[in-house]
Amino acid sequence: MALLSIQGLTKDYKTGKVITKALRGIDLEIAEGEFLSIAGPSGSGKTTLLNIIGCLDVPTSGKVSLNGTDLADLSNKARAELRKDSIGFVFQSFNLIPVLTAFENVEIPLILLKWSKRKRKETVEQLLIDVGLKDYIYRRPNEMSGGQQQRVAIARALIKEPKLVLADEPTANLDSTTGMETLELMKELNKKKDTTFVFSTHDKMVMDFADRLILLKDGKVSSDTGTRNTPSTKPGK
């Protein structure tokens, strides 16, 4: 069974008498452990699709199932609970709280899940070490580079061990070298934890790095590469 199953998905936005069809019938299955990019020009529906998968928006029609649960059957509260328990988010702007340390930013989801203080400390510190931030655990965002801040954001997304991580333009605010290092880190965590990663991106580097590439155009899937091999070396090597 697919981790994520999408059938006949449509999404319309209405402004006055004008109806904008953002998604026009998406059919898609994503298996557990995939490392997948969704790409396409502005207005193709990438962000809309990611928002619906992430329980941040609801479809106009069609069916979206996550791990066998039909999202349309859930109340707003139940969708929020599913989002809290099973989905991690990585954003291009990092979305870290500036007055909190790396530890405190990553700890937040576990506080919401009511983990004990001792278990939170052990788990957060170990994950920050795993993502290469051993010397930055108790530093604030303004004391870190953009790449280090993105590593904190990735740790925050993974701390609750979600089944699915959604990354919206995660390399947009990074230089190419730092962007590649970030992708390699996420791929390493994908393999280690079998977490499914779905990217929304304009970045060709992200498209090339993904195991599978979905192209959207005018709210429809225009191309699906299927599973392919991940590059073993950095571009140009």
C-alpha positions in Angstrom: 0.0 0.0 0.0 1.3 3.5 -0.9 2.1 5.9 1.9 0.3 8.6 0.0 -2.5 8.0 -2.6 -4.0 10.8 -4.6 -7.0 10.3 -6.9 -8.7 12.8 -9.1 -7.6 15.7 -6.9 -8.9 19.2 -7.9 -8.6 22.5 -6.1 -10.5 25.7 -7.2 -10.1 29.1 -5.6 -12.9 31.6 -6.0 -12.3 35.4 -5.9 -15.6 37.2 -6.5 -17.0 35.7 -9.7 -13.6 34.5 -10.8 -12.7 30.8 -10.3 -9.0 29.8 -10.5 -8.4 26.1 -11.1 -5.2 25.4 -9.3 -5.3 21.6 -9.6 -7.2 19.9 -12.4 -7.3 16.2 -11.6 -4.1 14.9 -10.0 -3.5 11.1 -9.8 -0.4 10.2 -7.8 1.0 7.5 -5.5 4.0 7.9 -3.3 5.6 4.9 -1.6 7.1 4.9 1.9 10.8 5.9 1.8 10.7 7.8 -1.5 12.8 10.9 -2.1 10.7 12.8 -4.6 10.6 16.3 -6.1 7.5 18.1 -7.5 8.5 20.8 -10.0 6.9 23.1 -12.5 6.6 26.7 -13.5 4.9 29.3 -11.2 1.2 28.7 -11.1 1.5 25.0 -11.9 0.0 24.0 -8.6 3.1 22.8 -6.7 2.5 24.7 -3.5 -1.3 23.9 -3.6 -0.6 20.2 -3.9 2.0 20.3 -1.0 -0.5 22.2 1.2 -3.2 19.7 0.6 -0.9 16.7 1.3 0.3 18.5 4.5 -3.3 19.0 5.8 -3.0 22.8 5.5 -5.7 23.0 2.8 -8.6 20.8 1.6 -9.4 19.7 -2.0 -12.4 20.8 -4.0 -12.9 17.2 -5.1 -10.9 14.0 -5.3 -9.4 11.8 -2.6 -6.1 12.1 -0.7 -5.1 9.2 1.6 -2.1 9.2 4.0 -1.1 5.8 5.3 -4.7 4.6 4.6 -6.5 7.5 6.2 -8.7 9.5 3.9 -8.0 13.1 4.8 -11.5 14.2 3.6 -13.0 12.2 6.4 -11.2 14.1 9.1 -12.4 17.1 11.0 -10.2 20.2 11.2 -9.0 19.1 14.7 -8.2 15.6 13.4 -6.3 17.0 10.5 -4.3 19.2 12.9 -3.5 16.1 15.0 -2.4 14.1 12.0 -0.2 17.0 10.9 1.3 17.3 14.4 2.0 13.5 14.7 2.9 12.3 11.2 4.1 15.2 9.0 7.2 17.3 9.2 7.8 20.6 7.3 10.9 22.3 6.0 10.5 25.8 4.5 12.8 28.0 2.4 12.8 30.7 5.1 13.7 28.3 7.9 10.9 29.7 10.2 13.0 29.4 13.3 12.1 31.4 16.4 15.0 33.9 16.7 15.0 34.2 20.5 15.3 30.4 21.0 18.4 28.3 20.7 18.7 25.5 18.2 17.8 23.0 21.0 14.7 25.0 21.9 13.5 25.3 18.3 13.8 21.6 17.7 12.3 20.7 21.1 9.0 22.5 20.4 7.2 19.6 18.6 8.1 17.2 21.5 6.7 19.6 24.1 3.4 19.6 22.1 3.6 15.8 22.1 4.1 16.0 25.9 7.4 14.1 26.0 9.3 14.1 29.4 12.0 16.7 29.8 14.7 14.0 30.1 13.6 12.2 26.9 13.4 15.5 25.1 16.9 16.5 26.1 18.4 13.2 25.0 16.5 13.0 21.7 17.0 16.6 20.6 20.8 16.7 21.5 21.4 13.4 19.6 19.5 14.6 16.5 21.4 17.9 16.4 24.6 16.0 16.6 23.4 13.7 13.8 22.8 16.7 11.5 26.3 18.1 12.2 25.5 20.8 14.8 27.3 19.4 17.9 28.9 22.8 18.5 25.7 24.8 17.9 23.1 23.1 20.0 22.7 26.1 22.4 23.2 28.9 19.9 20.5 31.1 18.5 19.7 31.4 14.8 21.6 34.8 14.4 24.7 33.0 15.6 24.5 30.5 12.7 24.9 30.5 8.9 22.0 29.9 6.6 23.0 26.3 6.0 23.2 25.7 9.8 19.8 27.2 10.3 18.4 25.0 7.6 19.9 22.0 9.4 18.1 23.1 12.6 14.9 23.3 10.5 15.5 19.8 9.2 16.1 18.5 12.7 12.9 20.1 13.9 11.0 18.4 11.0 12.4 15.0 11.9 12.4 15.1 15.7 9.0 13.4 16.0 10.0 10.8 13.5 7.2 11.6 11.0 6.2 9.3 8.2 6.4 12.2 5.7 8.5 15.4 5.4 7.3 18.1 3.1 10.0 20.5 1.9 9.0 23.7 0.2 11.9 25.2 -1.8 14.4 24.1 0.9 17.5 25.3 -1.1 16.1 28.7 -2.2 18.0 30.8 0.3 21.2 28.8 0.2 24.2 29.0 -2.1 24.8 26.0 -4.4 27.4 24.3 -2.2 25.4 24.6 1.0 22.2 23.6 -0.9 24.0 20.4 -2.1 25.2 19.7 1.5 21.6 20.1 2.7 20.3 17.7 0.1 22.9 15.1 0.9 22.0 15.4 4.6 18.3 14.9 3.9 19.1 11.9 1.6 21.2 10.4 4.4 18.4 10.8 6.9 15.9 9.4 4.3 18.0 6.2 4.0 18.7 6.0 7.8 15.1 6.5 9.0 13.1 5.5 5.8 11.3 8.8 6.0 9.5 9.9 2.9 10.6 13.3 1.5 8.5 15.3 -0.9 10.0 18.5 -2.3 8.4 21.4 -4.1 11.1 23.2 -6.1 12.2 25.4 -8.9 15.8 24.3 -8.3 17.3 22.0 -11.0 19.8 20.7 -8.5 17.0 19.4 -6.3 15.2 18.0 -9.4 18.4 16.1 -10.4 19.1 14.9 -6.9 15.6 13.3 -6.4 15.0 9.6 -6.8 11.8 10.6 -8.7 10.7 13.7 -10.4 7.0 14.8 -10.9 6.5 17.7 -13.3 3.3 19.7 -13.0 1.8 22.0 -15.7 -1.4 23.9 -15.5 -2.5 21.9 -12.5 -1.9 18.5 -14.0 0.9 15.9 -13.9 2.8 16.4 -17.2 5.6 14.0 -16.5 6.6 11.3 -14.0 10.2 9.9 -14.2 9.4 7.0 -11.9 12.1 5.8 -9.5 15.6 6.5 -10.7 19.1 6.4 -9.2 20.3 9.2 -7.0 23.5 11.0 -8.2 26.5 9.5 -6.2 28.6 12.6 -6.7 28.2 16.3 -6.7 27.4 18.0 -10.1 30.5 18.5 -12.2 32.5 15.7 -10.5 
